[in-house]
Structure formats: structure tokens, C-alpha cells
Amino acid sequence: MAFLCVKVIFLKDGRFSSIHIHDSEDMKKRKIHCVMDQDREMRTKNILATEERIG
């Protein structure tokens, strides 16, 4: 536990880095999103496609 806290305790801006996909620059470059964002995007596309077929 002590080794995990070294960065947090001894560095001025020490904190644990985020493990979320949307916070990763490499994932953003590859256009990879978290599953929640992908699901929301697909639902929006499906709703728009359905509206175009109906109207």
C-alpha cells in the first residue's frame, strides 16, 4: 500500500491517474470510446434512421 501512495504523498500535484477510457489521449487518437458513449451514439443513429424511414 505504501508504494502505491508514494506518488500521491511526495509529489506536489501527486494523484492517481484516471483509468477511464475517455480520459486517455491514446484512446482518443484511435477514436475508441467507452461502451456507454458507443451505446448512446448507436441509439441516436438508430433513432435518426428510423425517423428518416417513417417521415
C-alpha positions as CSV (number, residue, x, y, z in Angstrom):
1,M,0.0,0.0,0.0
2,A,2.9,2.4,0.8
3,F,4.4,2.0,-2.7
4,L,1.0,2.9,-4.3
5,C,0.8,6.1,-2.2
6,V,4.4,7.4,-2.9
7,K,3.3,9.4,-5.9
8,V,0.3,10.9,-4.1
9,I,2.3,11.8,-0.9
10,F,5.6,13.0,-2.3
11,L,4.8,14.9,-5.5
12,K,3.3,18.4,-5.5
13,D,0.5,17.5,-7.8
14,G,0.5,13.8,-6.9
15,R,-2.6,12.0,-7.7
16,F,-3.6,8.7,-9.2
17,S,-4.2,8.9,-13.0
18,S,-7.6,8.2,-14.4
19,I,-8.3,4.7,-15.6
20,H,-11.3,5.7,-17.7
21,I,-11.1,5.3,-21.4
22,H,-12.4,8.7,-22.2
23,D,-9.5,10.3,-20.3
24,S,-6.8,8.5,-22.3
25,E,-5.2,10.5,-25.1
26,D,-4.2,7.4,-27.0
27,M,-7.7,6.1,-27.0
28,K,-9.0,9.5,-28.3
29,K,-6.4,9.3,-31.1
30,R,-7.7,5.9,-32.1
31,K,-11.3,7.1,-31.7
32,I,-12.1,4.4,-29.1
33,H,-14.8,5.4,-26.7
34,C,-16.2,3.8,-23.6
35,V,-19.1,1.4,-24.1
36,M,-21.6,3.9,-22.6
37,D,-20.7,6.5,-25.2
38,Q,-20.7,3.9,-28.0
39,D,-24.2,2.7,-26.9
40,R,-25.5,6.3,-26.8
41,E,-24.1,7.0,-30.3
42,M,-25.7,3.9,-31.8
43,R,-29.0,4.5,-30.2
44,T,-29.0,8.1,-31.6
45,K,-28.1,6.8,-35.1
46,N,-30.9,4.2,-34.9
47,I,-33.5,6.7,-33.9
48,L,-32.5,9.1,-36.7
49,A,-32.5,6.2,-39.3
50,T,-36.0,5.1,-38.1
51,E,-37.3,8.7,-38.3
52,E,-36.0,9.0,-41.9
53,R,-37.7,5.8,-42.9
54,I,-41.0,6.9,-41.3
55,G,-41.1,10.5,-42.4
